[in-house]
Structure formats: C-alpha cells, structure tokens
Amino acid sequence: MVLQNPDNKKLIRHEDFIAGVGKGLAILDCFANDRHRLNVTMAAEKTGLTRAAARRHLLTLEYLGYLEFDGHYYSLTPKVLKFSGAYLSGAQLPKIAQPLLNLLTQQTSLIYSVMVLDGFEAITIARSAAHQQTDRVNPYGLHLGNRLPAHATSAGKVLLAYLSHEQQVEWLEKYPLKMLTKYTHTDNSQFLQLLKTIRDDEYCYSSEEHELGVHALAVPIYNHRADVVAALNIVSPTGRASKDYFIQHILPLLRQTAQEFRQFV
C-alpha cells in the first residue's frame, strides 16, 4: 500500500511511514499564527487525535524541550527555531537573496522580501535590512518565517499563478478564499481569472487585500530550468509609495533582480 501526501504529492510505502512522527509534527503544526497556546482538548480537536493521544504527544514534546506548560496551556519554546535557523543558514535561496535584497533597499529605501508557497500560506525566507526608514510601519509584520495567506498577498498570488489549472482548482477546494478586508478576492471564478492575468503579466499588484493601508508588488523568481521557485516582492504603506510609482519605477528593478536569481538557482 502506498500513501500520498495531499500537499506535496510525495509517495511513501505504508510500511515506511512512521505514524508517531506524523502525529507529533501535526501537534506542532497546531501552534499557528492565530493560536500560540493550546490545551489538550484544543490539540485533540485540531489534529483529530483522541484526548489521550494528544496528551501523550504534548507531554513527549514538553519532555523533549519543544513545548512548555504553564499548568493550563502548552506553548512553543525557542528550541523549535533550530529547524528554521538550519534552513535559513543552509538553504541556497536565502543566501543568494540577501545581498540582492539589500541592494534594492539601498537603491530605494524600501523593504523587499523573497517568499515561497507552503500550503495555503506564503512564507518569508529572506528580507532586506531596513535602510534609514523614517517611519516605523512594518506592514504584515515582515520578519523571516512570517506566514501570510497566499490568496491575499501579491507574492502568494504570483506563486499560485504558476501552478497548473488543475492544481489551482484543487488548492481552492482545499483552502476556501477567506475575506480579510473588503478588498479580498473571495469568488473562485474571478480568482482563477486573476491568476491567469498575473501569469500573463508576470507580476502582481495587490492593494489592501490582507491589511488596510498596505499595498504590494511581486514578480516570479525562476530557476535555471525556468520553474518558478519563489516570488520577489515589495510591501509598503499606501501613503508612502503610489501604485504608479510601483509599476513605473519598482517593477523594472524587481524584474532585473529576479533575472539575477536565475543564474544561481
């Protein structure tokens, strides 16, 4: 018997799959952006485990140092950062991205990032260093490892645009479009048409779909095989830079920088 991961389509023989590892990681996955503290009942509901099984996994993760318990709720410990740190320090794309992003910021005094798709979210894997910012606005909480709903962000929509139509339909079935602001796209047919337009244009401009007062622009990053592996984007308060400025002045810079990635990835 062969199992298939519904997210990445990877296959594994049933006898090679360690259910305990999968259940333990499912528990860790519960501590998402909107839920930082869980009790046994909440963990069981989120994972589909029994309360007894959820309790054992929580206790094991606490014993191993990945969770801490305050007598009522479990929360993550800094130990979980060892995995993200290993990825960010060892993966090729973040290393390549950092100097290129910093150069963009030096040229424009704006903040840029590189994002990849993971399920229904786009994840920040590289971000330029701030350069003499006069405001303290940090839209989206742009930090490494930050996860944002793909359908409401420029980078996320770029990454979705380069999936096959069948993959896009499957993604929408699995992750229904949620309204985050009055500007968020929530109609599947219109969203699919938007993704086609983004793919044709090779960029995406998004305004106030995830957060009011914030807009963004993103372009695809290709590897040497012409596969889209990430998105390069800029996010800024709407009062700091106009859409016209983004399109006329920033878009050429993003495309030029994205082209530079191609020789390295």
C-alpha positions as a Markdown table, in Angstrom:
| # | Residue | x | y | z |
|---|---|---|---|---|
| 1 | Met | 0.0 | 0.0 | 0.0 |
| 2 | Val | 1.3 | 3.5 | -1.0 |
| 3 | Leu | 0.4 | 6.7 | 0.8 |
| 4 | Gln | 0.3 | 10.1 | -0.9 |
| 5 | Asn | 0.8 | 13.4 | 0.8 |
| 6 | Pro | -2.1 | 15.6 | -0.3 |
| 7 | Asp | 0.0 | 18.8 | -0.1 |
| 8 | Asn | 3.3 | 17.9 | -1.9 |
| 9 | Lys | 2.1 | 14.7 | -3.7 |
| 10 | Lys | 5.0 | 12.7 | -2.3 |
| 11 | Leu | 4.6 | 9.0 | -2.1 |
| 12 | Ile | 5.7 | 6.6 | 0.6 |
| 13 | Arg | 5.1 | 3.0 | 1.3 |
| 14 | His | 2.7 | 2.4 | 4.2 |
| 15 | Glu | 5.3 | 0.2 | 6.0 |
| 16 | Asp | 7.9 | 3.1 | 5.7 |
| 17 | Phe | 5.6 | 5.7 | 7.2 |
| 18 | Ile | 6.1 | 6.3 | 11.0 |
| 19 | Ala | 2.7 | 7.4 | 12.2 |
| 20 | Gly | 4.1 | 8.7 | 15.5 |
| 21 | Val | 6.3 | 11.2 | 13.8 |
| 22 | Gly | 3.4 | 12.4 | 11.7 |
| 23 | Lys | 1.2 | 12.9 | 14.7 |
| 24 | Gly | 3.9 | 14.7 | 16.7 |
| 25 | Leu | 4.5 | 17.1 | 13.9 |
| 26 | Ala | 0.8 | 17.6 | 13.5 |
| 27 | Ile | 0.7 | 18.7 | 17.1 |
| 28 | Leu | 3.5 | 21.3 | 16.4 |
| 29 | Asp | 1.6 | 22.5 | 13.3 |
| 30 | Cys | -1.3 | 23.4 | 15.6 |
| 31 | Phe | 0.7 | 26.3 | 17.0 |
| 32 | Ala | 0.0 | 28.6 | 14.0 |
| 33 | Asn | -0.1 | 32.3 | 13.7 |
| 34 | Asp | -3.6 | 32.6 | 15.2 |
| 35 | Arg | -3.1 | 30.1 | 18.0 |
| 36 | His | 0.0 | 30.3 | 20.2 |
| 37 | Arg | -1.3 | 28.4 | 23.3 |
| 38 | Leu | -3.2 | 25.1 | 23.3 |
| 39 | Asn | -4.5 | 22.8 | 25.9 |
| 40 | Val | -5.1 | 19.0 | 25.4 |
| 41 | Thr | -8.7 | 19.4 | 24.2 |
| 42 | Met | -7.8 | 22.1 | 21.7 |
| 43 | Ala | -4.9 | 20.0 | 20.3 |
| 44 | Ala | -7.1 | 16.9 | 20.0 |
| 45 | Glu | -9.7 | 18.9 | 18.1 |
| 46 | Lys | -7.2 | 20.4 | 15.7 |
| 47 | Thr | -5.4 | 17.1 | 14.9 |
| 48 | Gly | -8.3 | 14.7 | 15.1 |
| 49 | Leu | -6.4 | 12.7 | 17.8 |
| 50 | Thr | -8.1 | 11.4 | 20.9 |
| 51 | Arg | -7.5 | 13.4 | 24.0 |
| 52 | Ala | -5.4 | 10.6 | 25.4 |
| 53 | Ala | -3.2 | 10.5 | 22.3 |
| 54 | Ala | -2.9 | 14.3 | 22.1 |
| 55 | Arg | -1.9 | 14.4 | 25.8 |
| 56 | Arg | 0.8 | 11.9 | 25.3 |
| 57 | His | 2.3 | 13.7 | 22.3 |
| 58 | Leu | 2.1 | 17.1 | 24.2 |
| 59 | Leu | 3.9 | 15.5 | 27.2 |
| 60 | Thr | 6.5 | 14.0 | 24.9 |
| 61 | Leu | 7.2 | 17.3 | 23.1 |
| 62 | Glu | 7.4 | 19.0 | 26.5 |
| 63 | Tyr | 9.9 | 16.4 | 27.7 |
| 64 | Leu | 12.0 | 16.9 | 24.6 |
| 65 | Gly | 12.0 | 20.6 | 25.2 |
| 66 | Tyr | 9.9 | 21.8 | 22.2 |
| 67 | Leu | 6.9 | 22.8 | 24.4 |
| 68 | Glu | 6.5 | 24.4 | 27.8 |
| 69 | Phe | 3.4 | 24.0 | 30.1 |
| 70 | Asp | 2.1 | 26.7 | 32.5 |
| 71 | Gly | -0.3 | 24.4 | 34.2 |
| 72 | His | -3.1 | 25.1 | 31.8 |
| 73 | Tyr | -1.7 | 25.6 | 28.3 |
| 74 | Tyr | 1.2 | 24.4 | 26.2 |
| 75 | Ser | 3.3 | 26.8 | 24.1 |
| 76 | Leu | 6.3 | 26.6 | 21.9 |
| 77 | Thr | 9.8 | 27.0 | 23.2 |
| 78 | Pro | 12.8 | 28.7 | 21.4 |
| 79 | Lys | 14.1 | 25.2 | 20.6 |
| 80 | Val | 11.8 | 24.9 | 17.6 |
| 81 | Leu | 13.8 | 27.7 | 16.0 |
| 82 | Lys | 16.7 | 25.4 | 15.5 |
| 83 | Phe | 14.9 | 24.0 | 12.4 |
| 84 | Ser | 14.2 | 27.3 | 10.8 |
| 85 | Gly | 17.6 | 28.5 | 11.6 |
| 86 | Ala | 19.2 | 25.5 | 9.9 |
| 87 | Tyr | 17.1 | 26.1 | 6.8 |
| 88 | Leu | 17.8 | 29.8 | 6.6 |
| 89 | Ser | 21.6 | 29.3 | 7.1 |
| 90 | Gly | 21.9 | 26.2 | 4.9 |
| 91 | Ala | 19.4 | 26.7 | 2.0 |
| 92 | Gln | 20.8 | 28.3 | -1.1 |
| 93 | Leu | 17.9 | 30.7 | -2.0 |
| 94 | Pro | 18.0 | 32.8 | 1.2 |
| 95 | Lys | 21.8 | 33.1 | 0.9 |
| 96 | Ile | 21.6 | 34.3 | -2.7 |
| 97 | Ala | 18.7 | 36.6 | -1.9 |
| 98 | Gln | 20.1 | 38.6 | 1.0 |
| 99 | Pro | 22.7 | 40.8 | -0.9 |
| 100 | Leu | 20.3 | 41.3 | -3.8 |
| 101 | Leu | 17.5 | 42.4 | -1.4 |
| 102 | Asn | 19.9 | 44.7 | 0.5 |
| 103 | Leu | 20.9 | 46.3 | -2.8 |
| 104 | Leu | 17.3 | 47.0 | -3.7 |
| 105 | Thr | 16.8 | 48.7 | -0.3 |
| 106 | Gln | 19.9 | 50.8 | -0.8 |
| 107 | Gln | 18.6 | 52.0 | -4.1 |
| 108 | Thr | 15.0 | 52.8 | -3.0 |
| 109 | Ser | 14.9 | 52.9 | 0.9 |
| 110 | Leu | 12.0 | 50.4 | 0.7 |
| 111 | Ile | 11.8 | 46.9 | 2.1 |
| 112 | Tyr | 11.9 | 43.8 | -0.1 |
| 113 | Ser | 11.5 | 40.1 | 0.6 |
| 114 | Val | 11.5 | 36.6 | -1.0 |
| 115 | Met | 8.6 | 34.3 | -0.3 |
| 116 | Val | 7.8 | 30.6 | -1.1 |
| 117 | Leu | 4.5 | 28.8 | -1.0 |
| 118 | Asp | 3.6 | 26.3 | 1.7 |
| 119 | Gly | 0.1 | 25.0 | 1.7 |
| 120 | Phe | -2.3 | 28.0 | 1.9 |
| 121 | Glu | 0.4 | 30.4 | 3.0 |
| 122 | Ala | 3.3 | 32.3 | 1.6 |
| 123 | Ile | 6.4 | 32.3 | 3.8 |
| 124 | Thr | 9.1 | 34.9 | 4.1 |
| 125 | Ile | 12.5 | 33.3 | 3.7 |
| 126 | Ala | 14.6 | 36.4 | 3.1 |
| 127 | Arg | 14.1 | 40.1 | 3.8 |
| 128 | Ser | 16.2 | 43.2 | 3.2 |
| 129 | Ala | 17.7 | 45.1 | 6.0 |
| 130 | Ala | 16.0 | 48.4 | 6.9 |
| 131 | His | 17.7 | 51.4 | 5.4 |
| 132 | Gln | 17.1 | 54.8 | 7.2 |
| 133 | Gln | 13.4 | 54.3 | 7.4 |
| 134 | Thr | 11.7 | 57.4 | 8.7 |
| 135 | Asp | 8.5 | 55.6 | 9.7 |
| 136 | Arg | 8.1 | 52.7 | 12.0 |
| 137 | Val | 5.5 | 51.0 | 9.9 |
| 138 | Asn | 6.3 | 47.3 | 9.3 |
| 139 | Pro | 3.4 | 46.1 | 7.2 |
| 140 | Tyr | 2.5 | 42.4 | 7.6 |
| 141 | Gly | 5.0 | 42.0 | 10.4 |
| 142 | Leu | 7.6 | 41.3 | 7.7 |
| 143 | His | 10.0 | 39.0 | 9.5 |
| 144 | Leu | 11.8 | 35.8 | 8.5 |
| 145 | Gly | 9.4 | 32.9 | 8.7 |
| 146 | Asn | 6.3 | 35.0 | 8.7 |
| 147 | Arg | 3.4 | 33.2 | 7.1 |
| 148 | Leu | 0.7 | 35.0 | 5.2 |
| 149 | Pro | -2.5 | 33.8 | 3.4 |
| 150 | Ala | -1.4 | 33.3 | -0.2 |
| 151 | His | -4.7 | 34.4 | -1.8 |
| 152 | Ala | -4.5 | 37.9 | -0.2 |
| 153 | Thr | -0.9 | 38.8 | -0.9 |
| 154 | Ser | 1.0 | 39.7 | -4.1 |
| 155 | Ala | 3.7 | 37.1 | -3.6 |
| 156 | Gly | 1.2 | 34.4 | -2.8 |
| 157 | Lys | -0.8 | 35.1 | -5.9 |
| 158 | Val | 2.3 | 35.0 | -8.1 |
| 159 | Leu | 3.2 | 31.6 | -6.7 |
| 160 | Leu | -0.4 | 30.3 | -7.2 |
| 161 | Ala | -0.5 | 31.7 | -10.7 |
| 162 | Tyr | 2.3 | 29.4 | -11.8 |
| 163 | Leu | 0.6 | 26.2 | -10.7 |
| 164 | Ser | -1.3 | 24.3 | -13.3 |
| 165 | His | -5.0 | 25.0 | -13.6 |
| 166 | Glu | -5.8 | 21.6 | -12.0 |
| 167 | Gln | -3.5 | 22.4 | -9.1 |
| 168 | Gln | -5.2 | 25.8 | -8.7 |
| 169 | Val | -8.7 | 24.3 | -8.6 |
| 170 | Glu | -7.5 | 21.7 | -6.1 |
| 171 | Trp | -5.9 | 24.4 | -3.9 |
| 172 | Leu | -9.2 | 26.4 | -3.9 |
| 173 | Glu | -11.1 | 23.3 | -2.9 |
| 174 | Lys | -8.7 | 22.7 | 0.0 |
| 175 | Tyr | -8.3 | 26.3 | 1.1 |
| 176 | Pro | -11.6 | 28.3 | 0.6 |
| 177 | Leu | -11.0 | 32.0 | 0.0 |
| 178 | Lys | -11.5 | 33.9 | 3.2 |
| 179 | Met | -12.3 | 37.6 | 3.4 |
| 180 | Leu | -9.7 | 39.5 | 5.4 |
| 181 | Thr | -10.6 | 43.0 | 4.2 |
| 182 | Lys | -13.3 | 44.4 | 2.0 |
| 183 | Tyr | -10.9 | 44.2 | -0.9 |
| 184 | Thr | -10.0 | 40.5 | -0.6 |
| 185 | His | -10.9 | 38.3 | -3.5 |
| 186 | Thr | -13.4 | 35.6 | -2.4 |
| 187 | Asp | -15.0 | 34.5 | -5.7 |
| 188 | Asn | -13.3 | 31.3 | -7.1 |
| 189 | Ser | -14.0 | 32.0 | -10.8 |
| 190 | Gln | -12.8 | 35.6 | -10.6 |
| 191 | Phe | -9.7 | 34.5 | -8.6 |
| 192 | Leu | -8.8 | 31.9 | -11.2 |
| 193 | Gln | -9.1 | 34.6 | -13.9 |
| 194 | Leu | -6.9 | 36.9 | -11.8 |
| 195 | Leu | -4.3 | 34.2 | -11.6 |
| 196 | Lys | -4.3 | 33.8 | -15.4 |
| 197 | Thr | -3.8 | 37.6 | -15.8 |
| 198 | Ile | -0.9 | 37.6 | -13.3 |
| 199 | Arg | 0.8 | 34.7 | -15.2 |
| 200 | Asp | 0.3 | 36.6 | -18.5 |
| 201 | Asp | 1.7 | 39.8 | -17.0 |
| 202 | Glu | 4.4 | 38.2 | -14.9 |
| 203 | Tyr | 3.7 | 40.4 | -11.9 |
| 204 | Cys | 1.0 | 41.0 | -9.3 |
| 205 | Tyr | 0.0 | 44.3 | -7.7 |
| 206 | Ser | -2.2 | 43.9 | -4.6 |
| 207 | Ser | -3.7 | 46.6 | -2.6 |
| 208 | Glu | -5.2 | 46.3 | 0.9 |
| 209 | Glu | -6.3 | 42.7 | 0.4 |
| 210 | His | -4.6 | 41.5 | 3.6 |
| 211 | Glu | -4.2 | 44.7 | 5.6 |
| 212 | Leu | -5.8 | 48.1 | 5.1 |
| 213 | Gly | -3.3 | 50.8 | 4.3 |
| 214 | Val | -0.8 | 48.4 | 2.7 |
| 215 | His | -0.1 | 47.5 | -0.9 |
| 216 | Ala | 2.5 | 45.2 | -2.5 |
| 217 | Leu | 4.1 | 44.2 | -5.8 |
| 218 | Ala | 5.6 | 40.9 | -6.7 |
| 219 | Val | 7.3 | 39.1 | -9.6 |
| 220 | Pro | 8.2 | 35.4 | -10.0 |
| 221 | Ile | 11.7 | 34.1 | -9.4 |
| 222 | Tyr | 12.7 | 31.3 | -11.9 |
| 223 | Asn | 15.4 | 28.7 | -11.5 |
| 224 | His | 17.7 | 27.7 | -14.4 |
| 225 | Arg | 15.1 | 25.2 | -15.6 |
| 226 | Ala | 12.6 | 28.0 | -15.9 |
| 227 | Asp | 10.5 | 26.8 | -13.0 |
| 228 | Val | 9.1 | 29.3 | -10.6 |
| 229 | Val | 10.6 | 28.6 | -7.2 |
| 230 | Ala | 9.8 | 31.8 | -5.2 |
| 231 | Ala | 8.4 | 35.3 | -5.5 |
| 232 | Leu | 10.2 | 38.6 | -5.0 |
| 233 | Asn | 8.1 | 41.4 | -3.6 |
| 234 | Ile | 7.9 | 44.8 | -2.0 |
| 235 | Val | 5.4 | 45.8 | 0.6 |
| 236 | Ser | 4.8 | 49.4 | 1.6 |
| 237 | Pro | 2.2 | 51.6 | 3.3 |
| 238 | Thr | -0.1 | 53.0 | 0.6 |
| 239 | Gly | 0.8 | 56.6 | 1.7 |
| 240 | Arg | 4.5 | 56.1 | 1.2 |
| 241 | Ala | 4.5 | 55.0 | -2.5 |
| 242 | Ser | 1.8 | 55.1 | -5.1 |
| 243 | Lys | 0.7 | 52.3 | -7.5 |
| 244 | Asp | 2.1 | 54.3 | -10.4 |
| 245 | Tyr | 5.5 | 54.6 | -8.7 |
| 246 | Phe | 5.5 | 50.8 | -8.0 |
| 247 | Ile | 4.7 | 50.0 | -11.7 |
| 248 | Gln | 6.9 | 52.6 | -13.3 |
| 249 | His | 10.0 | 52.5 | -11.1 |
| 250 | Ile | 9.9 | 49.4 | -8.8 |
| 251 | Leu | 8.7 | 46.8 | -11.3 |
| 252 | Pro | 11.7 | 47.1 | -13.6 |
| 253 | Leu | 14.0 | 46.8 | -10.6 |
| 254 | Leu | 12.2 | 43.7 | -9.4 |
| 255 | Arg | 12.3 | 42.0 | -12.8 |
| 256 | Gln | 16.0 | 42.8 | -13.2 |
| 257 | Thr | 16.8 | 41.4 | -9.7 |
| 258 | Ala | 14.6 | 38.3 | -10.3 |
| 259 | Gln | 16.6 | 37.7 | -13.5 |
| 260 | Glu | 19.8 | 37.7 | -11.5 |
| 261 | Phe | 18.5 | 34.9 | -9.3 |
| 262 | Arg | 18.1 | 32.7 | -12.3 |
| 263 | Gln | 21.8 | 32.1 | -12.8 |
| 264 | Phe | 22.2 | 30.9 | -9.2 |
| 265 | Val | 19.1 | 28.7 | -8.5 |
